[in-house]
Amino acid sequence: MADSTKKTPAAPTALGHLRVLDLSRVLAGPWCSQNLADLGADVIKIERPGSGDDTRAWGPPYAKDADGNDTSEAAYYLAANRGKRSVTIDIASAEGQALVRELARHSDVVLENFKVGHLQRYGLDYAALKEIKPDLVYCSVTGFGQDGPYAHRPGYDFLIQGMGGMMSVTGERDDLPGGGPQKTGVALTDVMTGMYATIAVLAALSHRDRTGEGQHIDMALLDVQVAMLANMGSNYLNSGKAPKRWGNAHANIVPYQTFACADGHIIVAAGNDSQYQKFVEVGQRPDLAGDARFASNPLRVAHRDVLVPLLAEMVKGRTRAQWIDALEAVGVPCGPINDIADVFANPQVRARGLAFDMPHPSAGKVKLVRSPMRLSATPTCTALAPPLLGQHTDAVLREVLGHSAERIAALRAQGVL
C-alpha cells in the first residue's frame, strides 16, 4: 500500500517551502502544526520512543479494521496529526538533543509545549536554538505563559475554561433545573490556542521574510481563554458587572433559544417583533402576538418567565421538520440541534466533502475530517496522521541531515531513536 502520510498535492501549496519541527503533543500544539501541515509545510513530529504522543493511547474509540475490530489507532490522535512525519528521538539523551538541534537548524519553525524552562536543561530552548538558527520562529505553548506567578503551573483545557471565565457564562441558569457552570463539549481552549498559534507563526514568518529576524512566540491557554471572552469580557470591563449564564437563551432577545419538539430540539432566533409574531402565528397562538405583555422585545424580555413556558408548550406538539419547514417558509430564523451523526449526514456537510476516507495500513481505510481552509490557488493537502510511531525516522535523518544507514542503525542500537 502506498504511504498515505505522504503529501501529493495536485497544485502548489501555500507553505510547501517551510519545514516545522514539532516537539508538541496532545492537542493545542498539534492543532497548530496540523494547520501548517494542511497548508503544505513539512511537519516533522518528534515523539518519545516506545510510546509517542499521549493521544496515540487515548481510546476508545479506535479506528477499526475491515473485520470491525479495533486497531491501535486512537481516533483522538487521528484528529490532530494529519500530514505529519513521525520521528522518534529520546531528547533526554545527549545524542537525541544533538539530533533535535541539527533538525532545528534545518527548520523554519520549532513548536513546543513543554513546561516553562524544561527544554533549557536540554539546550533546546529558544535562546539556545537561536544561536544556531538566528532567523528561527520558535513557538512555546503553555498553560499560563512564560512569566507571571502561575508560569510554572501545569495548564489543562478544562482547568483553563474554569479559571478563564468560560464556564461562568456556559451552562443553564442557576435558578433552572440543571443550572450551573459547564465546560464546552469540545476542548475549545486547546483548539483556539492552536488557531492563535497558527496565526502567530504565520505572522512571525512574514516578519522574518521581510527582515531576516526570527522571534519567540509566547502562547498561553489562559491568555487565549480571556481573549475568547470577546463581548462578554468587554461587557464586564465597560460595565463593572460580571455576565451570568443564560443556558440556551439570550440575555437581550426573547425568543432566541432552544425548544423541545416532539422528536428533538430546534433553535428559534426571533430577532425582531415581526419574526416573533410570525412564530406564534405559525404555532396557532395568535393570542400571544396580541398580548400587550409580549408586544415588543423589551416587554418579552421583562416577561420571559411567563412567555417562554407558553412557547415551549406550543412547540412540543410538532416535529422538528414540521417546525423548520413552517418557520423557514415565513422567514423566521430556525434550525435543528443535530447530534454528530446528524452533522455528518447533513446534505450541506456532504456536499462540501468535509468527511472523507483515507487508506490506512492496518484499518484498510479511516474516516477523517477535511481542513476547512479552501484556497483556490494553493489547496490544502490531505494526508493521514502517521500510523506507525517513528515510521519516518530513517527517511528524515537521511534526507534532512544526510545520515547514513549505518549511523542511523547505531543511533537506534543506542536507544536514541
ABEGO torsion letter per residue (X at the ends): XBBAABBBBABBBAAAABBBBBABBEAAAAAAAAAAAAAGBBBBBBBBBGAEBAAAABOOBBBBBAAGBBBABBAAAAAAABGBBBBBBBAABAAAAAAAAAAAAABABBBBABBBGAAAAAGABAAAAAAABAABBBBBBBAAEABEAAAABBBBAAAAAAAAGAAAABEBBAABBGBEBBBBABBAAAAAAAAAAAAAAAAAAAAAAAAGBBBBBBBBAAAAAAAAAEAAAAAAAAAGBBBBBAEABBAABOBBBBBBBAAEBBBBBBABAAAAAAAAAAAGBAAAAABAAAABAAAAAAAAAAAAAAAAAAAAABBAAAAAAAAAAAGBBBBBBBBAAAAAABAAAAAAGABBBBBBAAAGBBBBBBBABBBAABBBBBBBBBABBGAAAAAAAAAAAGBBAAAAAAAAAAGAX
